[in-house]
Structures are given as structure tokens and as C-alpha cells.
Amino acid sequence: MRLAHIPARGGSKRIPRKNVRPFCGKPIIGWVIETALRSGCFDRIVVSTDDPELAGIARQFGAEVPFLRPAELSDDHTGLIDVIRHTISELIPRPGPHDWVCNLLATAALLQEEDLRASWALIQSRPDADFALAVAAFPAPIQRALRLDPESRVSMFDPDQFPKRSQDLEAAYHDAGQFCWGRAQAWQEVSNVFTPRCVAVRLPAHRVQDIDTPEDWRRAEWQFRFLRETEAGS
């Protein structure tokens, strides 16, 4: 089985009702579900939520909601892998070597079906890997990162890096906040996917935006509209 898993609890403090908030014309989770459907990568697309209203919206866009997530897995402190494990225990109680779960974030509106297809092909070509994670490069060298004290005075985290040219510093990457393929068995065994058994799926920065604040939301809508206009003009 190839299962798309979309965790989407009802509560959100910084952006209320974030997972179903209108984004460029429809609930943001709707864009993610539709992209997953168009990709053709999955046997099932399942939303894990504790919220009946959100569950109804997810079903309208074509996802399954076979259960409501229990309250103890729906608070601010619940880890994502715990939520994935719960879904696996409900839907794939005895996972085998051909069972895969791709975790898709409910706010990943910039998700592209081509990236899902390419990442599936990648993980299939790498028998040494258990996970394939979407990543993007940091826009500036992290080795030259700055800190600010309570009075906004500037200092470097690592002053030894100051004389080095930016092009001579090693590139660094971050989780793109979109998707991560994983063997169902591996999800049950790990506490962290950032291991040598995880391969990177590199995405360009203009197609990546994590959404944690209202400013992030506005930026993501700008990027989304730009991508749509670019596609329409090509």
C-alpha cells in the first residue's frame, strides 16, 4: 500500500483554524489533497484530524477520514511521528516491505505533483533508504548567522567564519515543510527521520514556504499566485 497521510488537527494558536483557512480561493488543505490525487502516487489519501468540521472539508476534496484522532494525540505537544504511528496502527496493523506512508503537511499549498512522483521514483531506486524528505537550501550561509542580545547588539554565533567567502562555505538545508516518504515499518521504529537512511529531495526555494505566522501566509499566497501565473503563461 502507498498511503498519503495528512495530519490536520483543529486547533492552531498563531493562525486560528490554519488547516482549513481560505488560501487563494479554497481551504488550504484542499490544495494539498487535490495535488496528492493528481499525482497518482497513492492508493489511499487519509487525513488524521480531531475536528469533525475539518474532516467534512477533507472528504469534500476527496480524502478519507476513517477515524477521528484521539484527544491525547491532538495537543500542542504531540509529536508528528506519534500521529503517523497512530494512523499506521489503525490502517496497516501488520506493515510489510511494500507498505509506504508519505506524510504531507496540510498547509503545503506549494506542493507539486511532479515532486511527489519524482520522490517516489527516487526512494524506489535507493534500497539503502527508508525515507525521502523534501528539503530546500537556506538562503544565506548558516555559518555566518548572527545573534542579537536583549538590546539588539549584534554578534556572530561563530566569529571564526567572518573572513571566509560565502561561496567557500558548505551549503546547508532545511526541511521544506512539504512531504516525507517513509517505509511504514521504519515510521514505527524511529524517533527522528534525519538519519543516513533518509535521502533528500531538493526543492527550489521559490516553491517552499513554511507557514507559521500571518506573514508566512501572505508570502505563501504571493508565491502560489506567481507559480500559477507562470504555469499559465508557459
C-alpha positions in Angstrom: 0.0 0.0 0.0 1.0 3.6 -0.7 -0.7 5.8 1.8 -0.8 9.6 1.8 -1.1 10.8 5.4 -2.2 14.4 6.1 -2.1 15.4 9.8 -4.5 18.3 10.4 -5.7 19.0 13.9 -8.4 21.6 14.5 -6.5 23.8 16.9 -3.9 26.3 15.9 -2.8 29.3 18.1 -0.7 31.5 15.8 -3.1 31.2 12.8 -6.5 30.1 14.1 -8.1 27.3 12.0 -5.0 27.3 9.9 -5.6 23.9 8.2 -8.9 25.0 6.7 -8.4 28.7 6.4 -9.1 30.0 2.8 -6.0 30.2 0.7 -6.2 31.7 -2.8 -9.9 30.6 -3.1 -10.2 27.4 -1.1 -9.3 25.8 2.2 -5.6 25.3 2.2 -5.9 21.6 2.9 -7.9 21.3 -0.3 -5.0 22.2 -2.4 -2.8 19.5 -0.8 -5.5 16.8 -1.2 -6.0 17.7 -4.9 -2.3 17.7 -5.6 -2.0 14.3 -3.9 -4.9 12.9 -6.0 -3.4 14.3 -9.3 0.0 12.8 -8.6 -1.4 9.2 -8.9 1.1 8.1 -6.3 -1.3 6.8 -3.7 -3.7 4.0 -3.1 -5.3 6.0 -0.3 -5.2 9.6 0.9 -6.1 9.9 4.5 -6.5 12.9 6.8 -5.8 12.4 10.5 -7.8 15.0 12.5 -9.6 15.5 15.7 -12.0 18.0 14.2 -15.4 17.0 12.7 -15.7 20.1 10.6 -12.2 19.7 9.2 -13.0 16.0 8.5 -16.0 17.1 6.4 -14.0 19.5 4.4 -11.3 16.9 3.8 -13.9 14.5 2.5 -15.4 17.1 0.1 -12.0 17.4 -1.6 -11.6 13.6 -1.9 -9.7 12.4 1.1 -10.7 9.7 3.5 -11.2 10.3 7.2 -11.6 6.8 8.6 -11.3 7.8 12.2 -11.1 10.9 14.4 -7.8 11.3 16.1 -8.0 10.9 19.9 -7.5 14.0 22.1 -4.3 12.7 23.6 -2.7 12.9 20.2 -4.1 16.3 19.3 -2.5 18.8 21.7 0.4 21.2 21.1 3.0 18.7 22.5 2.1 15.7 20.4 5.0 14.7 18.1 4.3 14.2 14.4 5.8 10.7 14.3 3.4 9.7 17.1 0.5 10.8 14.9 1.8 8.9 11.9 2.3 5.8 14.0 -1.3 6.0 15.2 -2.6 6.1 11.6 -0.4 3.1 10.7 -1.7 1.1 13.6 -5.3 1.9 12.6 -4.9 1.2 8.8 -1.8 -1.0 8.4 -1.6 -3.1 11.5 0.9 -5.5 10.1 3.1 -3.4 7.7 5.2 -5.3 5.2 8.1 -4.3 2.9 5.8 -2.9 0.3 3.8 -0.6 2.6 4.8 3.1 2.4 3.4 6.2 4.1 4.0 9.7 2.7 3.4 12.4 5.3 2.0 15.5 3.6 1.7 18.7 5.6 -1.9 20.2 5.4 -0.5 23.7 4.7 1.8 22.7 1.9 -0.1 24.6 -0.7 3.0 24.9 -2.9 3.2 21.1 -3.2 3.7 19.9 -6.8 2.6 16.5 -8.1 5.8 16.2 -10.1 7.8 16.4 -6.9 5.7 13.6 -5.4 6.3 11.4 -8.5 10.0 12.2 -8.6 10.5 11.5 -4.9 8.6 8.2 -5.2 10.9 7.2 -8.1 13.9 8.2 -6.0 13.1 6.2 -2.9 12.3 3.2 -5.1 15.8 3.4 -6.6 17.5 3.6 -3.2 17.2 0.2 -1.4 19.5 1.7 1.3 17.0 4.3 2.2 13.9 4.2 4.5 12.9 7.9 4.0 12.8 10.6 1.3 12.4 14.1 2.7 11.7 17.3 0.8 14.4 19.9 1.6 15.5 23.3 0.5 18.7 25.3 0.8 19.0 28.1 3.4 19.1 31.4 1.5 22.2 32.5 3.3 25.2 30.7 4.9 24.2 29.5 8.3 27.9 29.6 9.3 27.7 33.4 9.4 24.5 33.5 11.4 24.0 36.4 13.8 22.6 36.7 17.3 21.1 39.7 19.0 21.3 40.4 22.7 18.4 42.0 24.6 19.5 45.4 23.5 19.7 44.4 19.8 23.5 44.4 19.7 24.9 42.1 17.1 27.4 39.3 17.4 28.3 36.2 15.3 27.5 32.7 16.5 30.9 31.7 15.1 33.2 34.7 14.6 35.9 32.4 13.0 33.6 32.3 9.9 33.7 36.0 9.3 36.8 36.2 7.0 35.6 33.3 4.8 33.9 33.9 1.5 30.2 32.9 1.3 31.0 30.7 -1.8 33.6 28.7 0.2 31.1 27.7 3.0 29.3 24.4 2.9 25.6 24.7 1.8 23.1 23.9 4.5 19.5 22.6 4.0 16.2 22.6 6.0 13.1 20.6 6.0 10.9 22.1 3.2 7.7 21.5 5.2 6.0 19.6 2.4 6.4 15.8 2.4 8.4 12.8 3.6 8.1 9.3 2.2 8.8 6.5 4.6 8.5 2.8 4.9 5.6 2.0 7.2 7.9 -0.3 9.3 10.5 2.5 9.6 8.0 5.0 10.8 7.2 2.7 13.7 10.9 2.3 14.7 12.4 5.8 14.5 12.1 8.9 16.6 13.8 11.1 14.0 14.0 10.8 10.2 17.2 12.9 9.9 19.4 9.9 9.6 21.8 8.4 7.0 18.8 6.3 5.8 17.0 9.4 4.7 17.6 10.8 1.2 17.0 14.4 0.2 14.5 15.6 -2.4 15.8 19.1 -3.2 13.2 21.7 -4.0 13.9 25.2 -5.3 13.4 28.0 -2.7 10.7 29.7 -4.7 8.5 26.6 -4.2 9.0 26.4 -0.5 7.3 28.3 2.3 6.7 27.0 5.8 3.6 28.7 7.3 3.7 29.6 11.0 2.8 33.3 11.1 0.4 35.6 9.2 3.4 37.0 7.3 4.3 33.5 6.2 0.8 33.0 5.0 0.8 36.2 2.9 4.2 35.2 1.4 2.9 31.8 0.5 -0.1 33.2 -1.3 2.2 35.5 -3.3 4.4 32.5 -4.3 1.3 30.4 -5.1 -0.1 33.1 -7.4 3.3 33.6 -9.1 3.6 29.9 -9.8 0.1 29.7 -11.2 0.7 32.8 -13.5 4.0 31.3 -14.6 2.4 28.0 -15.5 -0.5 29.7 -17.3 2.0 31.7 -19.4 4.2 28.8 -20.4 
